[in-house]
């Protein structure tokens, strides 16, 4: 009995050692990519500012981005570098996790889990693309519509956006949309372990609509463009999740 307990302890320690090794490798890669991203932080910054600059040019406006603290621009570039490095290394983290758990899985379990590991970054990227190419341009147009010119007895209302605030907004929205787009992954995994089924999802649809709009209001700025821009895709993904769960149920029955 003692020998068996000793072997189990050794096995547990070896698994922890392997996990630590993989996490260290991932963090080293994150640090390396952070340094590279900081070197190219100006180019990444230009890419993230593109929706704003495009809206300014298309509306023939003379606007700029400002910073009001001495360290603000430096901190902003650090944030941009970390954001880009995290974006780049997230597939590496997922790969290391997969390599850690894969040896302990049966072949059918590997076949079942592998699509989720592939779909997770793909859905995250789709969420980011939606923010960058659709939601942000519409939101910027919406905010610019509140500008006004000076008249007799009044002064002009003009946007003077801060670098830190703008980049924090677009990065927060990309993360919010990317994480929210994992909804089909979460629901299909719950279906595989028999926590939910398609009938359950259909019956709770009206409650889910309320929850989705509430979550969209929490994760996005207090404007209708970004809130609807997040809520509508999530509703579509929820309907897609019902279809995926049905497909999983058919596979189980077969």
C-alpha positions, -999 to +999 in steps of 0.1 A: +000+000+000+028+024+009+046+015-023+014+023-043+010+056-024+046+065-031+042+058-068+011+080-069+029+108-052+058+105-076+034+106-106+017+136-092+050+155-086+061+146-121+029+160-136+033+192-116+069+195-128+058+190-164+030+216-160+055+241-144+079+235-173+053+242-199+041+273-181+076+286-178+082+280-215+049+299-223+059+329-201+093+330-217+077+331-251+053+358-238+082+379-225+101+375-258+071+384-279+065+414-255+100+428-263+094+423-300+060+439-299+074+469-279+100+474-306+072+476-332+047+493-308+045+523-330+033+502-360+008+483-337-004+517-324-010+529-360-030+498-368-052+502-337-057+539-344-067+533-380-105+532-374-103+566-357-080+582-383-101+568-412-133+583-397-115+616-392-102+617-428-136+606-443-154+634-425-127+660-435-120+669-399-089+683-383-085+662-352-057+647-332-051+623-303-036+639-272-019+629-239-020+650-208+005+633-185+042+630-191+042+592-187+009+586-205+023+579-240+050+556-226+024+536-205+002+534-236+029+519-257+036+493-229-001+484-229-001+481-267+029+458-266+014+436-239-019+435-257-003+424-289+021+399-272-009+383-253-028+380-286+002+363-303+010+339-274-025+328-266-023+299-292+010+289-276-006+287-242-034+266-256-009+243-274+011+238-242-021+230-223-031+205-250+004+188-249+000+185-211-035+169-211-033+149-244-012+120-231-039+112-205-068+111-230-082+083-250-082+087-288-119+095-290-115+121-262-086+137-282-108+138-313-136+154-293-114+181-277-091+191-306-118+210-325-124+232-294-088+241-291-088+252-328-122+270-326-113+290-294-086+313-311-106+314-343-137+327-326-116+352-305-101+366-337-135+368-353-147+389-324-117+412-327-123+415-365-159+425-358-148+452-334-121+466-356-139+467-390-175+473-380-183+482-344-155+508-338-161+527-371-198+529-363-192+539-327-167+567-338-192+581-363-218+580-335-196+599-311-184+624-337-221+633-344-223+651-311-198+677-322-211+712-330-198+743-345-196+777-327-226+800-332-233+834-318-237+830-281-223+795-280-189+777-283-179+748-304-181+712-291-151+693-304-136+659-297-101+659-283-096+622-277-068+610-254-044+584-267-047+562-235-085+564-234-089+555-271-065+526-271-079+513-238-114+514-253-105+495-285-084+469-266-111+464-240-137+459-268-116+434-286-111+414-255-148+417-246-159+405-280-133+378-282-142+363-249-180+366-255-175+348-288-165+317-268-202+312-260-206+282-285-175+266-270-188+268-235-223+256-243-212+227-264-187+215-237-215+217-212-236+196-236-209+170-239-208+164-201-246+163-200-251+195-181-274+210-207-292+199-239-309+216-268-343+215-252-330+233-222-314+260-244-346+266-263-367+269-232-343+295-217-340+316-249-361+345-236-341+347-204-308+345-224-318+375-245-322+396-214-289+383-200-270+389-232-281+426-234-272+430-198-238+416-203-233+437-234-242+468-214-216+459-188-188+450-212-192+480-236-193+518-232-228+533-225-238+538-261-262+518-282-239+511-311-213+490-292-240+474-270-261+463-300-229+454-319-221+429-291-256+417-283-267+408-318-237+385-326-241+368-293-277+361-300-267+346-333-240+325-316-265+313-291-288+301-319-257+285-335-249+268-301-284+252-301-276+237-335-242+225-324-257+209-292-283+191-314-255+178-335-236+166-304-268+148-292-272+130-325-236+119-323-242+105-288-273+087-299-254+072-328 
